[in-house]
């Protein structure tokens, strides 16, 4: 009886270990379906860096479907996007102090609310808490003709102490004007 019980326990252990295999869903950076991307810009002594997951369109309808309108989105994939700013800047008309923030957004058909949140290390927007928002700033949406396959965040070249941080995916572009002090 003990031998049979031992075999049963060993079988259950093997089955439970097999159930814990990652089956390709390993979330380590080298195995993600949405790779990590980094973009940055520097002007004089001020540096801005954005780290985000870069999801792909893959034939899906994005805004209003995969990414619902009116709901908080991580602004990328995987972990919440993070933006680091080394000196105070002007984002739109709002002064933003140096620091690292989670960058969320609320997409809409005509405008997006860009959210800088003080809670770092979040996975997606699942534990997002509006009470820890640092700033919310609204920007208009532009339609673009040629669909963008992979979500991207980029900065324009600095001109007269100004840059534009552009968010692009599918047929949507949101430009966020930034001014360095």
Buried (B, 14 or more C-beta within 10 A) or exposed (E): EEEEEEEEEEEEEEEEEEEEEEEEEEEEEEEBEBBBBEBEBBBEEBBBBBBBBBBBBEEEEBBBEBBEBEEBBBBBBBBBBBBBBBBEBBBBEEEBEEBBBBBBBBBBEEEBBBBBBBBEEBEBBEEBEEEBBBBBBEBEBEEEEEEBEBBBBBBBEBEEBBBBBBBBBBBBBBBBBBBBE
